[in-house]
Every structure is written in structure tokens, then in C-alpha cells.
């Protein structure tokens, strides 16, 4: 196995050619690569960890492997290892992110996300440190990245109302300010210094051209994935509406976009965001696209008056404007709320075939219920936009 070192001491493991690793769905399934706890996979992973992460250790023993419950795309594992059985043996905890076999946002590329995180490590955006990447699918069946473990809690927008710091209005305002301060830091990053991101964005395009490109790609992909299924006219009509109403803007106005900026995608400790998680959807976009996603109605069902389950819209936007120096065009913001809901509908549509036609992640089965809920909200928001009623 070939081992190379990349910038900052991080390591990337690359498979030599002609290893004959399993690559198709059938080969991966027959090789039993789906279960990370498979003994053969654990033995290979232990050897990789020993050589790549802790080369001065004599041996590696897995103390625990815990898969986090969040997300329905990349597998995320918190792994604790020890050097042998002794009570005082050295310990090390890290996070492993593995590409899924199937999912709503195929194709997956964990190396893209790893590069984004690696480059952000040199900025004011809080992220977990990238420790290594592995392209050799023979280790645990799929490519993966390894991140340093960061202490903190992951608040969930569905249960955040039970937290004491949310119930206290003063501390909730601190959380709101921190949420929007970090978003401002993300938008200040020079995205041209992230090669894979810049390459994916392509040459200079206007905002309307960029949106049309994304909307057309969603429509084409959903047509292919849902061929033979009962069509969803609401999605087709919403695609047309979003294309027809796409706002415009110059290429130089675009910023780094997280793609899933919400409560649930950051680690919280001592009234501070310790790390922003899940960068797989990063792209270059209008500054209001992440803000619109944060205002998604499905993310604030129990308190629809609180944007991102944090603050009323006037307060929310005032803090954003203070942190970024931008003035928010509320009609434009409303468009990006609707676009976020279109994208949400798209991911639900794309996830259903992976459940019915293949044994994918069963958490996507909740899409059967969510699809009706989100499409109903999507229609309501389009009507509100056309009537000038705003995002509430």
C-alpha cells in the first residue's frame, strides 16, 4: 500500500494500481463492505490507522466505534483506540467519514469535502482538523477521511427547545449571534483558494446562470432516478417557477456556501461554535442562499416565528447585516427560502429509489412522510412570495 504525506503533516493513503478492489454495488455488497464492524475490515482499518495516524504505537486496539445518528448521506463514526490492553495505554479519538454506497446526492466525493475542510483550517471558520484521507477502497470498502475529534454538543432543531440555553432569551441571542457570526466568516473566505471548489464552480457566471444550471441538473437527475415512478407535478411546477424567478447578480458577488447551514450541523460548547460540520454540499453561491436555507420552514415547525429556531426575522436579519455589512433584500431572501425547499424536495425524491430499489439507508424512508409535508410548504411559500407576504 502506498502512503504519501500531504500538506501540514496530514496523510493521504492511495491504492497502487490493479489491486482489483470491489467497485460495483454488487461487488461491494458481496465483499461485505457495508458493515464497518466486519472483523476483516477492522483488521485492515487497524493496520491503516497504526501506520497513518499513530505510527509510533506498537499496536492498535479499537475501544469503541460509534456511528452518529445525524445525516442520511456520509457515514460518520466516532472511533476510540488504545495502544494495547493496559489500563494506562495511550488513547486516541478521531472521526471517520465514509462515503455511502447509495444516497440522494450521488455521486459522493469525500476527498472534495476533505479539501474544503483542510483549506478552511487556515481561516477563521471553525472546523475539525483534517488528519488523513484514504482512497484505497480495499481498506473498508469505500473512500474515507479522518478528522480530529472536537469536544461539544450538536444541538438539534427538533429538540432544541428543551435546552436551558435556548429557553433563556439572553443566551439564545448569544447563540443567534454566534450562528450568524460564523456564517459571516464563511462568506469572507476566499473560495478561489480551494482548488476543487473553484474547479466545480467553473468560469465566471451570473447568479441566474448558476441557478439555472443547478435547477436543470436537479430536473434531469430526478427524471432519470424517478423513471417509472408516479410523477410529482408539484416538483415539476416548482422547478419551472424557480427557473423563471431566479434572481440575478454578478460573479464577483458570490461567496463560499456551506449548503446545509442549520442547527444540527455544528458543535456547541461554552456558548461558542467549536466546529461547523458536513461540508459535502459546499459550493460558490449568492450570500443569501445559506441564509435562506437557515430560514427553511421545516427547520422551525414548532416555532415558525423563529428563523433557524433562534430569533424573529427582524432580529435575525439585523444581526446578519451587522456581522456581514450587507443589507438583506427580503424578497431575494424569500426566493432562496423557496429554492432551499425545492432542493429539499429533490433530495427526498432522489432518496426514495435507494430505499425501494436497493437496501440503502433506511432513515431515508421517512421521506415518504416528509415529501408531502415539504411539498405542501413549498406551495405555500411560492404563493406567499407572489402575494408579497414574506417568509413567514
C-alpha positions as CSV (number, residue, x, y, z in Angstrom):
1,X,0.0,0.0,0.0
2,X,1.4,3.4,-1.0
3,X,1.5,6.1,1.7
4,X,2.1,9.7,0.9
5,X,2.2,12.8,3.0
6,X,0.2,15.9,2.1
7,X,0.5,19.5,3.4
8,X,0.6,20.2,7.1
9,X,1.7,16.7,8.0
10,X,-1.7,15.2,7.0
11,X,-1.5,11.9,5.2
12,X,-3.3,10.6,2.2
13,X,-3.4,6.8,1.5
14,X,-3.5,5.9,-2.2
15,X,-4.0,2.4,-3.5
16,X,-1.4,1.1,-6.0
17,X,-2.9,0.3,-9.4
18,X,-4.5,-3.0,-10.3
19,X,-5.5,-4.1,-6.8
20,X,-8.8,-5.4,-8.0
21,X,-10.8,-3.7,-5.2
22,X,-14.5,-4.1,-5.3
23,X,-16.1,-1.1,-7.1
24,X,-19.6,-2.0,-8.3
25,X,-22.6,-2.1,-5.9
26,X,-22.7,-5.9,-6.4
27,X,-19.0,-6.4,-5.6
28,X,-19.1,-4.1,-2.7
29,X,-22.1,-5.9,-1.2
30,X,-20.7,-9.4,-1.8
31,X,-17.4,-8.2,-0.2
32,X,-19.4,-7.4,3.0
33,X,-18.0,-3.9,3.0
34,X,-21.2,-2.3,4.3
35,X,-20.6,-3.2,7.9
36,X,-17.7,-1.3,9.3
37,X,-17.6,-3.7,12.3
38,X,-16.8,-6.6,10.0
39,X,-13.7,-8.3,11.6
40,X,-11.7,-8.4,8.3
41,X,-12.4,-4.7,7.7
42,X,-11.5,-3.8,11.3
43,X,-8.2,-5.6,10.9
44,X,-7.4,-3.7,7.7
45,X,-8.5,-0.4,9.3
46,X,-6.4,-1.0,12.4
47,X,-3.3,-1.5,10.3
48,X,-4.1,1.6,8.3
49,X,-4.6,3.7,11.5
50,X,-1.4,2.3,13.0
51,X,0.7,3.3,10.0
52,X,-1.1,6.6,9.2
53,X,-2.3,8.1,12.4
54,X,-0.2,6.6,15.2
55,X,3.0,5.3,13.6
56,X,4.8,5.3,16.9
57,X,2.4,2.9,18.5
58,X,3.2,-0.8,18.7
59,X,-0.4,-1.9,18.1
60,X,-3.9,-0.5,17.8
61,X,-7.0,-1.8,19.7
62,X,-10.5,-0.5,19.0
63,X,-12.1,0.6,22.2
64,X,-15.3,1.8,20.6
65,X,-16.9,2.6,17.2
66,X,-20.0,4.7,17.4
67,X,-21.9,5.8,14.4
68,X,-23.6,9.2,14.9
69,X,-27.3,9.4,14.3
70,X,-27.4,12.5,12.2
71,X,-27.4,12.8,8.5
72,X,-28.5,10.4,5.7
73,X,-25.5,10.6,3.4
74,X,-21.9,10.2,4.6
75,X,-21.4,7.6,7.4
76,X,-19.8,9.4,10.4
77,X,-18.1,7.3,13.1
78,X,-16.5,8.4,16.3
79,X,-13.7,5.9,17.0
80,X,-11.7,5.5,20.2
81,X,-8.5,3.5,20.0
82,X,-5.9,2.4,22.6
83,X,-2.3,1.0,22.3
84,X,-2.9,-2.4,23.7
85,X,-4.8,-3.7,26.7
86,X,-3.0,-2.0,29.6
87,X,-5.2,0.4,31.7
88,X,-2.7,3.2,31.2
89,X,-2.3,2.6,27.5
90,X,-2.2,5.6,25.2
91,X,-5.6,6.6,23.8
92,X,-6.7,8.5,20.7
93,X,-10.2,9.5,19.5
94,X,-10.9,10.5,15.9
95,X,-13.8,10.9,13.5
96,X,-14.1,8.8,10.3
97,X,-16.3,10.0,7.4
98,X,-17.0,7.2,4.9
99,X,-18.8,7.6,1.5
100,X,-22.2,5.9,1.2
101,X,-22.9,3.3,-1.4
102,X,-26.2,5.0,-2.3
103,X,-27.9,8.1,-1.4
104,X,-29.9,11.2,-2.5
105,X,-26.9,13.3,-3.6
106,X,-24.8,10.9,-5.7
107,X,-22.0,10.8,-6.8
108,X,-20.2,11.3,-3.4
109,X,-16.7,12.5,-3.1
110,X,-15.3,12.6,0.4
111,X,-12.0,13.9,-1.0
112,X,-13.7,17.1,-2.1
113,X,-15.1,17.7,1.4
114,X,-11.8,16.9,2.9
115,X,-10.0,19.5,0.8
116,X,-12.6,22.1,1.8
117,X,-12.2,21.4,5.5
118,X,-8.4,21.3,5.1
119,X,-8.3,24.8,3.5
120,X,-10.7,26.2,6.0
121,X,-8.4,25.1,8.8
122,X,-6.3,28.1,7.9
123,X,-9.2,30.6,8.2
124,X,-11.4,32.0,11.0
125,X,-14.1,29.4,10.2
126,X,-14.1,26.8,13.0
127,X,-13.7,23.2,11.6
128,X,-12.4,19.9,12.8
129,X,-8.7,19.4,11.7
130,X,-8.2,17.1,8.8
131,X,-5.9,14.3,9.7
132,X,-5.9,12.0,6.7
133,X,-7.7,10.7,3.6
134,X,-7.8,7.2,2.2
135,X,-8.6,6.5,-1.5
136,X,-8.0,2.7,-1.1
137,X,-11.4,1.1,-1.2
138,X,-9.9,-2.3,-0.1
139,X,-9.4,-0.9,3.4
140,X,-13.1,-0.5,4.4
141,X,-14.9,-0.8,1.1
142,X,-15.1,2.9,0.3
143,X,-13.1,6.1,0.4
144,X,-13.0,7.9,3.7
145,X,-11.5,10.9,5.6
146,X,-10.3,11.2,9.2
147,X,-10.9,14.3,11.2
148,X,-9.7,15.2,14.7
149,X,-12.3,14.8,17.5
150,X,-13.7,18.1,18.7
151,X,-15.5,18.4,22.1
152,X,-19.0,19.8,22.0
153,X,-22.7,19.1,21.7
154,X,-24.7,19.0,18.5
155,X,-28.0,20.9,19.1
156,X,-30.9,19.5,17.1
157,X,-33.5,21.9,15.8
158,X,-36.2,19.4,16.6
159,X,-35.4,19.2,20.3
160,X,-33.5,22.5,20.9
161,X,-36.5,23.9,22.9
162,X,-35.6,21.6,25.8
163,X,-32.2,23.1,26.2
164,X,-31.7,25.6,29.1
165,X,-29.5,27.9,26.9
166,X,-32.3,28.1,24.3
167,X,-35.0,28.7,26.9
168,X,-33.0,31.7,28.3
169,X,-33.7,34.6,25.9
170,X,-30.3,36.2,26.6
171,X,-28.3,33.0,25.9
172,X,-30.4,32.3,22.9
173,X,-29.4,35.7,21.5
174,X,-25.8,34.7,22.1
175,X,-26.4,31.5,20.1
176,X,-28.1,33.5,17.3
177,X,-25.2,36.0,17.1
178,X,-22.6,33.2,17.1
179,X,-24.6,31.3,14.4
180,X,-24.6,34.4,12.2
181,X,-21.0,35.5,13.1
182,X,-19.7,32.2,11.8
183,X,-21.8,32.4,8.7
184,X,-20.2,35.8,8.1
185,X,-16.8,34.2,8.5
186,X,-17.7,31.6,6.0
187,X,-18.7,34.2,3.5
188,X,-15.4,36.1,4.0
189,X,-13.3,33.1,2.9
190,X,-11.5,33.5,-0.4
191,X,-13.1,30.5,-2.2
192,X,-10.7,30.7,-5.1
193,X,-8.0,29.3,-2.8
194,X,-10.0,26.0,-2.6
195,X,-9.0,24.3,-5.9
196,X,-11.7,21.7,-6.1
197,X,-14.4,24.2,-5.2
198,X,-13.2,26.7,-7.8
199,X,-13.0,23.9,-10.4
200,X,-16.5,22.7,-9.6
201,X,-17.8,26.3,-10.0
202,X,-16.2,26.7,-13.4
203,X,-15.7,30.1,-15.0
204,X,-17.4,33.3,-14.2
205,X,-21.2,33.0,-14.4
206,X,-24.0,35.3,-13.3
207,X,-26.2,34.2,-10.4
208,X,-29.1,33.5,-12.7
209,X,-26.9,31.3,-14.9
210,X,-25.6,29.5,-11.9
211,X,-29.2,28.8,-10.5
212,X,-30.4,27.7,-13.9
213,X,-27.5,25.2,-14.2
214,X,-28.4,23.8,-10.7
215,X,-32.1,23.7,-11.3
216,X,-31.6,22.0,-14.7
217,X,-29.3,19.4,-13.2
218,X,-31.9,18.6,-10.4
219,X,-34.6,18.2,-13.0
220,X,-32.5,15.9,-15.2
221,X,-31.3,13.8,-12.3
222,X,-34.8,13.4,-10.8
223,X,-36.2,12.4,-14.2
224,X,-33.6,9.6,-14.5
225,X,-34.0,8.4,-10.9
226,X,-37.8,8.5,-10.9
227,X,-38.3,7.0,-14.3
228,X,-41.2,4.5,-14.0
229,X,-42.5,6.1,-10.8
230,X,-45.6,8.2,-10.5
231,X,-44.7,11.8,-11.4
232,X,-44.8,14.6,-8.9
233,X,-46.4,17.6,-10.7
234,X,-45.7,19.9,-7.7
235,X,-41.9,19.4,-8.1
236,X,-42.1,19.9,-11.9
237,X,-44.1,23.1,-11.4
238,X,-41.8,24.4,-8.6
239,X,-38.7,23.7,-10.9
240,X,-40.3,25.9,-13.6
241,X,-41.2,28.6,-11.0
242,X,-37.7,28.7,-9.6
243,X,-36.1,28.9,-13.0
244,X,-38.5,31.7,-14.1
245,X,-38.0,33.7,-10.9
246,X,-34.3,33.2,-10.4
247,X,-32.6,36.4,-9.3
248,X,-29.5,37.7,-11.0
249,X,-26.2,39.1,-9.7
250,X,-22.6,39.5,-10.9
251,X,-20.0,36.7,-10.5
252,X,-17.9,38.8,-8.1
253,X,-20.8,38.9,-5.6
254,X,-20.6,35.2,-4.9
255,X,-19.3,33.7,-1.7
256,X,-18.5,30.3,-0.1
257,X,-21.7,28.5,0.5
258,X,-21.9,25.7,3.1
259,X,-25.1,24.1,1.7
260,X,-26.7,22.8,4.9
261,X,-26.3,25.7,7.3
262,X,-28.6,25.0,10.2
263,X,-28.8,23.9,13.9
264,X,-27.6,20.3,13.9
265,X,-24.5,20.9,11.8
266,X,-22.2,22.5,14.4
267,X,-20.6,21.6,17.7
268,X,-21.6,23.9,20.6
269,X,-19.6,24.4,23.8
270,X,-19.1,27.4,26.2
271,X,-21.5,29.5,24.1
272,X,-19.3,29.1,21.1
273,X,-19.5,27.1,17.9
274,X,-16.5,24.8,18.1
275,X,-16.7,23.4,14.6
276,X,-19.0,23.5,11.5
277,X,-19.8,20.0,10.3
278,X,-20.9,18.4,7.0
279,X,-19.2,20.3,4.2
280,X,-20.2,17.9,1.4
281,X,-22.5,20.4,-0.2
282,X,-20.1,23.3,-0.3
283,X,-20.3,25.5,-3.4
284,X,-20.0,29.0,-4.6
285,X,-23.3,30.9,-4.4
286,X,-25.2,34.1,-3.6
287,X,-24.7,35.2,0.1
288,X,-28.4,34.8,0.8
289,X,-28.5,31.1,-0.2
290,X,-27.2,29.9,3.1
291,X,-29.3,32.4,4.9
292,X,-32.4,31.3,3.0
293,X,-31.7,27.7,3.9
294,X,-31.5,28.7,7.6
295,X,-35.0,30.2,7.3
296,X,-36.4,26.9,5.8
297,X,-40.0,26.5,7.4
298,X,-39.4,22.8,8.0
299,X,-36.5,23.7,10.3
300,X,-38.7,25.9,12.5
301,X,-42.0,24.0,12.6
302,X,-42.6,24.2,16.4
303,X,-41.8,27.9,16.4
304,X,-42.4,29.3,12.9
305,X,-41.8,32.8,14.1
306,X,-38.1,32.0,14.9
307,X,-35.7,31.8,12.0
308,X,-33.5,28.8,12.3
309,X,-35.3,28.2,15.7
310,X,-33.3,31.1,17.1
311,X,-34.8,34.6,16.5
312,X,-37.6,36.5,14.9
313,X,-36.9,37.6,11.4
314,X,-36.3,41.3,12.1
315,X,-33.7,40.5,14.8
316,X,-32.2,37.6,12.8
317,X,-31.6,39.8,9.8
318,X,-30.4,42.8,11.8
319,X,-27.7,40.6,13.4
320,X,-26.7,39.2,10.0
321,X,-26.5,42.7,8.5
322,X,-24.3,43.8,11.4
323,X,-22.0,40.8,11.1
324,X,-21.6,41.0,7.3
325,X,-22.1,44.6,6.4
326,X,-24.7,43.6,3.8
327,X,-28.3,44.8,3.5
328,X,-30.7,42.0,3.0
329,X,-33.2,42.2,0.2
330,X,-36.1,40.4,1.8
331,X,-37.8,39.4,-1.5
332,X,-34.5,38.0,-2.7
333,X,-34.1,36.1,0.6
334,X,-37.6,34.7,0.1
335,X,-36.6,33.2,-3.2
336,X,-33.7,31.4,-1.6
337,X,-36.0,30.0,1.1
338,X,-38.1,28.6,-1.8
339,X,-35.0,27.3,-3.5
340,X,-34.0,25.5,-0.3
341,X,-37.4,23.8,-0.2
342,X,-37.1,22.8,-3.8
343,X,-33.7,21.3,-3.1
344,X,-35.2,19.5,0.0
345,X,-38.0,18.1,-2.2
346,X,-35.3,16.9,-4.7
347,X,-33.3,15.1,-2.0
348,X,-36.4,13.3,-0.8
349,X,-37.3,12.3,-4.3
350,X,-33.8,11.0,-5.0
351,X,-33.6,9.1,-1.7
352,X,-36.8,7.1,-2.3
353,X,-35.4,4.8,-5.1
354,X,-32.4,3.9,-3.0
355,X,-34.8,2.5,-0.4
356,X,-37.3,0.8,-2.6
357,X,-34.9,-0.5,-5.4
358,X,-31.8,-1.1,-3.2
359,X,-31.1,-1.6,0.5
360,X,-29.9,1.9,1.2
361,X,-30.1,3.9,4.5
362,X,-33.5,3.2,5.9
363,X,-33.6,6.6,7.6
364,X,-34.5,7.9,4.1
365,X,-37.7,6.0,4.5
366,X,-39.0,9.0,6.5
367,X,-39.1,10.7,3.1
368,X,-42.4,9.1,2.4
369,X,-43.9,11.3,5.1
370,X,-41.7,14.3,4.7
371,X,-42.3,14.6,1.0
372,X,-46.0,15.5,1.4
373,X,-45.1,17.9,4.2
374,X,-42.3,19.7,2.4
375,X,-44.2,20.0,-0.9
376,X,-47.1,21.5,0.9
377,X,-44.8,24.1,2.5
378,X,-43.2,24.7,-0.9
379,X,-46.5,25.6,-2.5
380,X,-47.4,27.8,0.5
381,X,-44.2,29.7,0.2
382,X,-44.5,30.2,-3.6
383,X,-48.0,31.6,-3.0
384,X,-46.7,33.8,-0.2
385,X,-43.9,35.2,-2.4
386,X,-46.3,36.0,-5.2
387,X,-48.7,37.7,-2.8
388,X,-45.8,39.6,-1.1
389,X,-46.4,38.1,2.3
390,X,-42.8,37.3,3.1
391,X,-41.1,34.2,4.5
392,X,-43.5,33.9,7.5
